[in-house]
């Protein structure tokens, strides 16, 4: 769960503009998380998958996707290697993967019978709660960059 994403981050790091691509990736993923949270808190009425994560809503999912695509667009100005035709696709891929990663971690926590994955960051959960969306998305991000941007 940690090793494979770490390998992909290392591979991205050694690409041209690797550090910028990693910063872009983190910016888009965390924007997705923030958008899902803010929109879900304000407008969330319809549970997304209540038996896995009762607090997540369809409205939050949509908000996360909107924030993801917007962040992909804004962040592309700083990376320089993301062509306009790839921005929305990367935003959608990362947005979907980020939210899937969050749900996957919710399954792990539900199976373990815990609310947070640790006590390191009070109010935010554990380290895994902060990086769950980052871990799932990085292989897809790397493959997209490798197949459609580098080649």
ZIVENZI-V134591 format. One record per residue. RES is the residue in three letters. SS is DSSP state (H for helix, E for strand, L for the rest). BURIAL is 1 if it has 24 or more other C-alpha atoms within 12 Angstrom, else 0. D_FIRST is the distance of its C-alpha to the first C-alpha in whole Angstrom. Layout:
res->RES ss->SS burial->BURIAL d_first->D_FIRST
res->RES ss->SS burial->BURIAL d_first->D_FIRST
This chain:
res->UNK ss->L burial->0 d_first->0
res->UNK ss->L burial->0 d_first->4
res->UNK ss->H burial->0 d_first->6
res->UNK ss->H burial->0 d_first->7
res->UNK ss->H burial->1 d_first->7
res->UNK ss->H burial->0 d_first->9
res->UNK ss->H burial->0 d_first->11
res->UNK ss->H burial->1 d_first->12
res->UNK ss->H burial->1 d_first->13
res->UNK ss->H burial->0 d_first->15
res->UNK ss->H burial->1 d_first->17
res->UNK ss->H burial->1 d_first->18
res->UNK ss->H burial->0 d_first->19
res->UNK ss->L burial->0 d_first->22
res->UNK ss->L burial->0 d_first->23
res->UNK ss->L burial->0 d_first->26
res->UNK ss->L burial->0 d_first->26
res->UNK ss->H burial->1 d_first->22
res->UNK ss->H burial->0 d_first->22
res->UNK ss->H burial->1 d_first->24
res->UNK ss->H burial->1 d_first->21
res->UNK ss->H burial->1 d_first->19
res->UNK ss->H burial->1 d_first->21
res->UNK ss->H burial->1 d_first->22
res->UNK ss->H burial->1 d_first->18
res->UNK ss->H burial->1 d_first->18
res->UNK ss->H burial->1 d_first->21
res->UNK ss->H burial->1 d_first->21
res->UNK ss->H burial->1 d_first->17
res->UNK ss->H burial->1 d_first->19
res->UNK ss->H burial->1 d_first->22
res->UNK ss->H burial->1 d_first->20
res->UNK ss->H burial->1 d_first->19
res->UNK ss->H burial->1 d_first->23
res->UNK ss->H burial->1 d_first->25
res->UNK ss->H burial->1 d_first->23
res->UNK ss->H burial->1 d_first->24
res->UNK ss->H burial->0 d_first->27
res->UNK ss->H burial->1 d_first->28
res->UNK ss->H burial->1 d_first->27
res->UNK ss->H burial->0 d_first->29
res->UNK ss->H burial->0 d_first->32
res->UNK ss->H burial->0 d_first->32
res->UNK ss->L burial->1 d_first->30
res->UNK ss->L burial->0 d_first->32
res->UNK ss->L burial->0 d_first->30
res->UNK ss->E burial->0 d_first->27
res->UNK ss->L burial->0 d_first->24
res->UNK ss->L burial->0 d_first->22
res->UNK ss->L burial->0 d_first->24
res->UNK ss->L burial->0 d_first->23
res->UNK ss->L burial->0 d_first->19
res->UNK ss->L burial->1 d_first->20
res->UNK ss->L burial->0 d_first->24
res->UNK ss->L burial->1 d_first->24
res->UNK ss->L burial->1 d_first->22
res->UNK ss->E burial->1 d_first->25
res->UNK ss->H burial->1 d_first->26
res->UNK ss->H burial->1 d_first->28
res->UNK ss->H burial->1 d_first->25
res->UNK ss->H burial->1 d_first->23
res->UNK ss->H burial->1 d_first->26
res->UNK ss->H burial->1 d_first->26
res->UNK ss->H burial->1 d_first->23
res->UNK ss->H burial->1 d_first->24
res->UNK ss->H burial->1 d_first->27
res->UNK ss->H burial->1 d_first->26
res->UNK ss->H burial->1 d_first->23
res->UNK ss->H burial->1 d_first->26
res->UNK ss->H burial->1 d_first->28
res->UNK ss->H burial->1 d_first->26
res->UNK ss->H burial->1 d_first->25
res->UNK ss->H burial->1 d_first->29
res->UNK ss->H burial->0 d_first->29
res->UNK ss->H burial->1 d_first->27
res->UNK ss->H burial->1 d_first->28
res->UNK ss->H burial->0 d_first->31
res->UNK ss->H burial->0 d_first->30
res->UNK ss->H burial->1 d_first->27
res->UNK ss->L burial->0 d_first->30
res->UNK ss->L burial->0 d_first->29
res->UNK ss->L burial->1 d_first->28
res->UNK ss->L burial->0 d_first->30
res->UNK ss->H burial->0 d_first->32
res->UNK ss->H burial->0 d_first->31
res->UNK ss->H burial->1 d_first->27
res->UNK ss->H burial->1 d_first->27
res->UNK ss->H burial->1 d_first->27
res->UNK ss->H burial->1 d_first->25
res->UNK ss->H burial->1 d_first->22
res->UNK ss->H burial->1 d_first->23
res->UNK ss->H burial->1 d_first->22
res->UNK ss->H burial->1 d_first->19
res->UNK ss->H burial->1 d_first->17
res->UNK ss->H burial->1 d_first->19
res->UNK ss->H burial->1 d_first->18
res->UNK ss->H burial->1 d_first->14
res->UNK ss->H burial->1 d_first->14
res->UNK ss->H burial->1 d_first->16
res->UNK ss->H burial->1 d_first->14
res->UNK ss->H burial->1 d_first->11
res->UNK ss->H burial->1 d_first->13
res->UNK ss->H burial->1 d_first->14
res->UNK ss->H burial->1 d_first->11
res->UNK ss->H burial->1 d_first->10
res->UNK ss->H burial->1 d_first->14
res->UNK ss->H burial->1 d_first->14
res->UNK ss->H burial->0 d_first->11
res->UNK ss->H burial->0 d_first->14
res->UNK ss->H burial->0 d_first->17
res->UNK ss->H burial->0 d_first->16
res->UNK ss->H burial->0 d_first->16
res->UNK ss->L burial->0 d_first->19
res->UNK ss->L burial->0 d_first->18
res->UNK ss->L burial->1 d_first->19
res->UNK ss->L burial->1 d_first->17
res->UNK ss->L burial->1 d_first->14
res->UNK ss->L burial->0 d_first->16
res->UNK ss->L burial->0 d_first->20
res->UNK ss->L burial->0 d_first->19
res->UNK ss->E burial->0 d_first->20
res->UNK ss->L burial->0 d_first->23
res->UNK ss->L burial->0 d_first->23
res->UNK ss->L burial->0 d_first->20
res->UNK ss->E burial->0 d_first->18
res->UNK ss->L burial->0 d_first->15
res->UNK ss->H burial->0 d_first->13
res->UNK ss->H burial->1 d_first->10
res->UNK ss->H burial->1 d_first->13
res->UNK ss->H burial->1 d_first->14
res->UNK ss->H burial->1 d_first->11
res->UNK ss->H burial->1 d_first->9
res->UNK ss->H burial->1 d_first->12
res->UNK ss->H burial->1 d_first->11
res->UNK ss->H burial->1 d_first->7
res->UNK ss->H burial->1 d_first->8
res->UNK ss->H burial->1 d_first->12
res->UNK ss->H burial->1 d_first->11
res->UNK ss->H burial->1 d_first->12
res->UNK ss->H burial->1 d_first->14
res->UNK ss->H burial->1 d_first->16
res->UNK ss->H burial->1 d_first->16
res->UNK ss->H burial->0 d_first->18
res->UNK ss->H burial->1 d_first->20
res->UNK ss->H burial->1 d_first->21
res->UNK ss->H burial->0 d_first->22
res->UNK ss->H burial->0 d_first->23
res->UNK ss->H burial->0 d_first->26
res->UNK ss->H burial->0 d_first->26
res->UNK ss->H burial->0 d_first->26
res->UNK ss->L burial->0 d_first->28
